Amino acid sequence: MRTVVIGASGHIGTYLIPRLVEAGHDVVAVSRGRRGPYTPHGAWRKVTTVVADREAEEAAGTFGARIAGLGGDAVIDLICFEESSARQLAEALAGRVRHFLHCGTIWVHGPSEQVPTTEDRPRRPFGDYGIKKAAVESYLLHESGLPVTVLHPGHITGPGWVPVTPAGNVDPAAFQTLADGDVLTLPNLGLETVQHVHADDVARQFTAALAARSAAVGESFHCVASSALTLRGYAEAVAGWFGQEARLAFLPWERWRETVPEPDAEITYDHIAHSPHCSMAKAERLLGFRPRYTPLEAVAEAVDRLIRDGIIRAPA
């Protein structure tokens, strides 16, 4: 199968491209060409690479036709964030692809109400990102006419970038505080949740959806580790990795946010206001897919890389 991947050199593509090659796909990797994958792999030598500036080409009205001209049997779009982008691409691909897969987000749900949240729960997104991604999902599944599958990842993590920390943002200082045995202050009681997923599990689930096309078309699936972490439990586990006992303090949200830079506070608020805990039962039932990594295993790989790269100093 000829498979076109849009946004191929990012977090997911780093793992997805080699898996597609190993599964026998004829892969076309589309990206801006500004960086390589986070982890090198020999499979990239067997890939056709296409450099495209999506934003510029969409503005010119040419991006959809550009992708359609690549002749993919399947197209995987990892970087669509606007309904207008989805429409341009879908209109160009109509009648020309056997399977179109879109990377969404668990943010389409808005705040958790019943956990674990299942895919059929009503969409109540808030914030620009969640609202726009929910609109993309709705258009693709209900209006586009394409044979669509949507995967909704959680907090993607893996070696090469900072995962969402026990403080709910991406400042690695929280990891350093726990490594040093110092006091880490968390918002509220530290009982809000985060739900990571290793980028390789996201890649595996995309390949599973391709392989189970008849079950996957017309459906959306969560793409997360099988469990969620409270901020408090997460902090305690990380401290333990460094041979420390977590020393935690707690502040009400309005006081806590004053202790960190505003951009970090905004990221933390986005995570704790959602407090996701999504079910993976549907993916197992229809795709036969189970994530390999627990959330802590996924984060541990990323933290190990941060230590090797000198971003976190491990105790002597």
C-alpha positions, 0 to 999 in steps of 0.5 A: 500500500502506498501511504502518505504521511503529512507531518512525518518528521515529528514526534509520531512520525519518528516511530510511525515511518519505520513501522510503516516501512517494516510493514511493507508500505510504500511510504511518502513522508511529507514535512517542511524539511526543517528537521530530521526525526527525533531518533535516526532509523535506517528505514528512512532511506527507503522513504520518498520524502516531499518538502511542503510548507502546508500553511503557505500552500493552503493559502495558495489553495494548492496543498490538497492537490499536492497531496492528492497528486502523490497517489496515496492509497492511504493518507495519514494527517498528523498536523491538521488543526483547522476545519478549513485545512481538513476541508481543502484536503478532503475535497482534493482526496475525494474518491482517490483514497481507500483510507484517511487517518487523522490525528486528533486529541483527547482534548475534544472531550473537554473536562472529564465527567465519567471516567474512564471516558469513552469515545461516545461521550458528548463533546464539550471542548473548551479552549481554542485547540480543543474546540478546533480539533473537535470541529475537524473531527466532526467534519471528517467523520460526518461531512467529508465523505472520506473513509475516515479514522480518527485517533485521539492521543493523550500527552505524547511523550518519548525520548527527545522532548520534555514530557508533561511533568508532575506540575502539569507543564513542560518545565523540566525543573519539576523533575530536577526538584524531585531528583534533588529531594527538594520540595515540589509544590503542586496545585490544589491537592495534586489529585488532578490527572494526566494521561501520557502515551508513548509516541511509539504506541501512537505509531503502533495504533495508526498501523493497527487502524490501517491493518483493520480498515473495515473495523476502523473506518468511520470511527474515532479511537482514544490513543493513550496509556491504559491508565492515568496518573494523579499529579501527586502519584506521578511526583512520588514515582519520579522521586523514587526513580532518583532514590528520593522520597517525594517532598510535596507541598500544596497550594490553592490554584490561584496562589499556586499560579503565582509561583510559576511564570504565566506561560507555565501556569496556562499549560498547567491549567489546561491539563488540570482543567481537563484531568483526562482519564480515557478508556482504551477498550474500544481500540482493543475491541475493534483494532485488537490494539493494546498500548505497550507502555504504562504512563510511567514507563513512557515518561521514564524513557523521556526522562532518561534521555533528559538525563543523558542530554544534561537537562536533568542532573541525577544525584551522584 
